[in-house]
Amino acid sequence: MTADEAREWFETRMAEVRAEARAAMPARVAALDDETRLAVVVWAYEALQKNIAEGGTFRFLVYNRLGFEGSAYAPLYEAGGMALNDMGLQA
């Protein structure tokens, strides 16, 4: 397998994994009770608001304020996280 073929295989597989994870999210969220789901959303909004108020980057929001590891960047980006952060910074 060439380097280009390996890269293409890897990118394809990662896209499949992300799609599988996104497809499972609605059921995982629905399984949470209302109090837990509300607490998670409030926590995320507060982190976003603080990041915007202090001029933080999307990367800082993901890793420092929300405390995620590297694998969270892509799904949060694809869900519109960077757009939300950037809109807040431009306001």
Secondary structure, DSSP 8 states (H G I E B T S, - for coil): --HHHHHHHHHHHHHHHHHHHHHHHHHHHHTS-HHHHHHHHHHHHHHHHHHHHTT--HHHIIIIIS---GGGHHHHHHTTHHHHHHHHHH-
